[in-house]
Amino acid sequence: MNLEQALLEQVRSLNPAQQQAVLDFAAFLRQKVSTALQEPIPGLHKDIPYWIADDFDAPLPDEFWLGES
């Protein structure tokens, strides 16, 4: 039995809601792979101004980690 046949056998043994979940997951995996394979576009954000704060790498205060205001 090959992989495709084994997969079909397993899916056929599931109820319709579980089959839908498998279908949704397969669609998610296909989308994830196609997104991951996209090539970067050089200069895509070249006109967007940005800056890095002087204290970018400074430790965050305890209030941040404790969820306090």
Secondary structure, DSSP 8 states (H G I E B T S, - for coil): --HHHHHHHHHHTS-HHHHHHHHHHHHHHHHHHHHHT----TTTTTTS-----TTTTS---HHHHHT--
